[in-house]
Amino acid sequence: MIRAFNRTILRAVVSREVGADRVVPPQGFTARLTVFTSAAMAFLTVFALALSLAAARLAVDWGDGLARSATIRISSPADQRAAQTEATLEILRQTPGIGAARALSDEEQGALLEPWFGPDLPVDRLPVPRLIEISETGPDYDSDGLRLRLQAEVPGAVLDDHARWRQPLVAAADRLRLLGWLAIGLIAAATGAMVTLAASAALAANAPIIATLRLVGATDGYVASAFVRRYTTRTLVGAALGTVLGMVAIALMPGGGEAGGLLTGLRFEGWHWLAPLLVPPLASVVAFLATSFAATRVLEAQS
């Protein structure tokens, strides 16, 4: 039986048709573990990539949207509010860089306060400041100059350019984008560690076969290349499967729409759908490096 086993190994070494991959067991616990783990990691990578790209879109949308808008709050006695509102609108019409400005109606202001005070709030009988919405601003818009003019001509008008709201929102979106890339890096590191452990276990379990190969003239480079090719291929197959499943799951996520946010906008848009296609080849590169490291280390220890 031992002689037959040795003849089988010898044929695997000398036959080009069989190839070096016959040295690595085609099935087993490590094979299934490699495919499953690489698929799971690729699935998570697709979601981390979608999170990062969605956060980047939110940062741009929030930054640009709030930067092009502003609000003027007119806090004055009720008998002066209409006159100051009209004076403020006249100043806005004369201010360069402002494309559209309008005073919100009582119904619109009531809708803004409804989540806190309910639907029956009598806005017209309460000392609620009148709000003027500036929805479009151009590159020549000077908020500081407008603020100074309002202070001089309309003392009850206060300009809010949304800077205090815009900066924290953009910073939060940028941090989420950074966390998404950090998660992708951690997933890549975990994939490399998993492949290293699986290849090391397979090499250790097949120590008798490796010893026999050495007896018949096989080099460590020959054995290492067999393990590297087999585990790189397994990782590529598993990562491709996980990427496809991840893209399908992302496609089934609800779209952003008018109420788009981070969770409802967790989808790829445009060319971003091509980004997940990089996951399988990058995973195979990680597997190649990890298996090469594991094979070199284990074969040196077995020498």
C-alpha positions in Angstrom: 0.0 0.0 0.0 2.8 2.4 0.9 4.6 1.5 -2.4 1.4 2.2 -4.3 1.1 5.6 -2.5 4.7 6.5 -3.4 4.1 5.5 -7.0 1.1 7.8 -7.1 3.1 10.7 -5.7 5.9 10.0 -8.1 3.6 10.2 -11.1 2.2 13.5 -9.8 5.7 14.9 -9.7 6.9 13.8 -13.1 3.7 14.1 -15.1 3.0 17.5 -16.7 -0.5 16.5 -17.4 -1.3 16.0 -13.8 0.4 19.2 -12.6 1.5 20.4 -9.3 -2.0 21.2 -8.0 -2.5 17.4 -7.5 -0.3 17.8 -4.4 -3.0 19.8 -2.6 -6.1 17.9 -1.6 -9.0 19.1 -3.7 -11.6 18.8 -1.0 -11.7 18.9 2.8 -12.3 21.2 5.7 -9.7 23.8 4.7 -11.0 23.9 1.1 -14.6 24.6 2.2 -13.4 27.0 4.8 -11.4 29.0 2.3 -14.3 29.3 -0.2 -16.9 30.1 2.5 -14.8 32.7 4.3 -13.7 34.4 1.2 -17.3 34.6 0.0 -18.4 36.0 3.3 -15.6 38.5 3.4 -16.3 39.6 -0.2 -20.0 40.0 0.7 -19.1 42.3 3.7 -16.6 44.2 1.5 -19.4 45.1 -1.0 -21.5 46.5 1.9 -18.5 48.4 3.3 -17.8 49.8 -0.1 -21.4 50.8 -0.6 -21.4 52.5 2.9 -18.2 54.4 2.0 -19.5 55.6 -1.4 -22.9 56.5 0.1 -21.3 58.5 2.8 -19.2 60.3 0.2 -22.3 61.2 -1.8 -24.0 62.4 1.4 -21.1 64.6 2.3 -21.2 66.2 -1.2 -25.0 66.6 -1.2 -25.2 68.0 2.4 -22.2 70.3 1.8 -23.4 71.7 -1.6 -27.1 71.8 -0.6 -26.6 73.7 2.6 -23.9 75.9 1.2 -26.3 77.2 -1.5 -29.0 78.0 0.9 -29.6 80.3 3.9 -32.3 81.5 6.2 -33.2 84.9 7.6 -35.2 85.0 10.8 -37.1 88.2 11.5 -37.8 88.7 15.2 -39.7 91.9 15.6 -43.0 93.2 17.1 -46.1 91.9 15.2 -47.0 95.4 13.9 -43.5 95.8 12.3 -43.0 92.3 11.1 -44.6 92.8 7.6 -42.7 95.9 6.9 -39.3 94.4 8.0 -40.1 91.3 5.9 -40.7 93.4 2.8 -37.5 95.5 3.5 -35.5 92.3 3.9 -36.8 90.9 0.6 -35.9 94.2 -1.1 -32.4 94.0 0.2 -32.1 90.4 -1.0 -33.3 91.4 -4.4 -30.4 93.9 -4.6 -27.8 91.6 -3.2 -25.5 90.0 -5.8 -25.3 86.2 -5.8 -28.9 85.5 -4.6 -31.0 83.8 -7.1 -34.2 83.1 -5.2 -35.6 84.3 -1.8 -39.1 84.1 -0.4 -40.9 84.5 2.9 -42.5 81.3 4.3 -46.3 81.4 4.8 -48.0 80.7 8.1 -48.9 77.2 6.8 -45.3 76.4 5.9 -44.0 77.6 9.2 -46.8 75.6 11.0 -45.7 72.5 9.1 -42.1 73.1 10.3 -43.3 73.3 13.9 -45.8 70.5 13.7 -43.5 67.7 14.8 -42.9 69.5 18.1 -46.2 71.4 18.8 -48.8 69.4 16.9 -50.9 70.3 13.8 -53.2 72.9 15.5 -50.6 75.5 16.4 -52.0 79.0 15.8 -48.9 80.5 14.1 -50.7 83.7 13.1 -51.5 84.5 16.8 -48.1 83.6 18.3 -44.9 85.6 18.3 -43.2 83.2 15.9 -40.4 84.9 13.9 -41.0 85.2 10.2 -38.6 83.1 8.1 -37.2 84.0 4.7 -35.7 81.2 2.7 -32.7 81.8 0.4 -32.6 78.8 -1.8 -30.0 79.7 -4.4 -26.7 81.5 -3.9 -24.0 82.1 -6.5 -20.2 82.4 -6.3 -20.4 86.2 -5.7 -22.6 85.8 -2.7 -21.1 87.6 0.4 -22.8 86.4 3.6 -20.7 88.7 5.8 -21.6 91.8 3.8 -25.3 90.8 3.8 -25.3 90.2 7.5 -23.8 93.7 8.1 -26.3 95.4 5.9 -29.2 93.6 7.6 -27.9 94.7 11.0 -27.8 98.3 9.8 -31.2 98.5 7.9 -33.3 95.7 9.4 -32.3 95.3 13.1 -34.8 92.4 13.6 -33.3 90.3 10.8 -30.8 87.6 11.6 -29.0 85.7 8.8 -28.2 82.0 9.3 -26.0 80.6 6.5 -26.2 77.1 7.9 -22.5 76.9 8.6 -23.0 75.5 12.1 -25.2 72.8 10.6 -23.2 72.1 7.5 -19.8 71.5 9.0 -20.8 68.8 11.6 -22.9 67.0 9.0 -20.1 67.0 6.4 -17.6 65.9 9.1 -19.9 63.0 10.2 -20.3 61.9 6.6 -16.5 62.0 6.0 -15.9 60.0 9.2 -18.4 57.4 7.9 -16.6 57.2 4.6 -13.3 56.7 6.5 -14.9 54.0 8.6 -16.0 52.2 5.5 -12.5 52.1 4.0 -11.1 51.1 7.4 -13.6 48.2 7.5 -12.5 47.2 4.0 -8.9 47.1 5.2 -9.8 45.0 8.2 -11.7 42.6 6.1 -8.7 42.3 3.7 -6.5 41.6 6.8 -8.9 39.0 8.1 -9.1 37.3 4.7 -5.3 37.1 4.6 -5.2 35.7 8.1 -7.8 33.1 7.3 -6.0 32.0 4.1 -2.7 31.8 6.0 -4.2 29.6 8.7 -6.0 27.4 6.2 -2.8 27.0 4.0 -0.7 26.3 7.1 -3.1 23.7 8.3 -3.2 22.0 4.9 0.6 22.0 4.7 0.9 20.6 8.2 -1.7 17.9 7.5 0.1 16.9 4.3 3.6 16.7 5.9 4.0 13.0 4.9 3.2 13.8 1.3 5.6 16.7 1.2 8.3 14.5 2.7 7.7 11.9 0.0 7.8 14.6 -2.7 11.2 15.8 -1.4 12.5 12.2 -1.5 11.7 11.9 -5.2 13.3 15.3 -6.0 10.5 17.9 -5.6 11.7 21.3 -4.5 10.0 23.5 -1.9 9.2 26.0 -4.7 7.3 23.3 -6.5 5.3 22.4 -3.4 4.7 26.0 -2.5 3.5 27.0 -6.0 0.9 24.1 -5.8 -0.5 25.4 -2.6 -0.4 29.0 -3.7 -2.3 28.3 -7.0 -4.9 26.1 -5.3 -5.7 28.5 -2.4 -5.6 31.6 -4.7 -8.1 30.0 -7.0 -10.3 29.0 -4.1 -10.3 32.5 -2.7 -11.0 34.0 -6.2 -14.0 31.6 -6.6 -15.4 32.4 -3.1 -14.8 36.1 -3.5 -16.6 36.2 -6.9 -19.6 34.4 -5.4 -19.7 36.7 -2.4 -19.4 39.8 -4.6 -22.3 38.7 -6.8 -24.5 38.0 -3.7 -23.5 41.4 -2.2 -24.3 43.3 -5.4 -27.7 41.6 -5.6 -28.4 42.5 -2.0 -27.4 46.1 -2.6 -29.6 46.2 -5.7 -32.6 45.1 -3.6 -32.0 48.0 -1.1 -34.6 50.8 -1.3 -33.6 53.9 -3.2 -33.1 57.3 -1.6 -35.9 59.3 -3.2 -36.8 62.6 -1.7 -36.2 61.4 1.8 -32.8 60.0 0.9 -30.4 59.4 3.8 -27.5 57.1 4.6 -29.6 53.9 5.0 -32.1 54.5 2.2 -29.3 55.7 -0.1 -27.0 52.7 0.5 -26.8 51.8 -3.2 -24.3 52.1 -6.0 -24.9 54.8 -8.6 -23.5 55.0 -12.1 -19.9 53.8 -12.5 -19.8 52.8 -8.8 -21.4 49.5 -9.8 -18.1 48.7 -11.4 -16.2 49.1 -8.1 -17.3 45.8 -6.5 -15.8 44.0 -9.6 -12.4 44.8 -8.1 -13.1 42.8 -5.0 -12.4 39.2 -6.4 -9.0 40.1 -8.0 -7.9 42.0 -4.9 -9.0 39.1 -2.7 -6.9 36.7 -4.9 -3.9 39.0 -4.5 -4.3 38.9 -0.8 -4.6 35.1 -0.9 -1.5 34.8 -3.1 0.6 36.8 -0.7 -0.8 35.1 2.4 -0.4 31.6 1.0 3.1 32.4 -0.2 4.1 33.5 3.2 2.4 30.5 4.9 4.0 28.0 2.5 7.5 29.4 2.8 7.3 29.5 6.6 5.9 26.0 7.1 8.2 24.4 4.5 11.2 25.9 6.2 10.0 24.6 9.5 9.6 21.1 8.1 13.0 21.1 6.4 
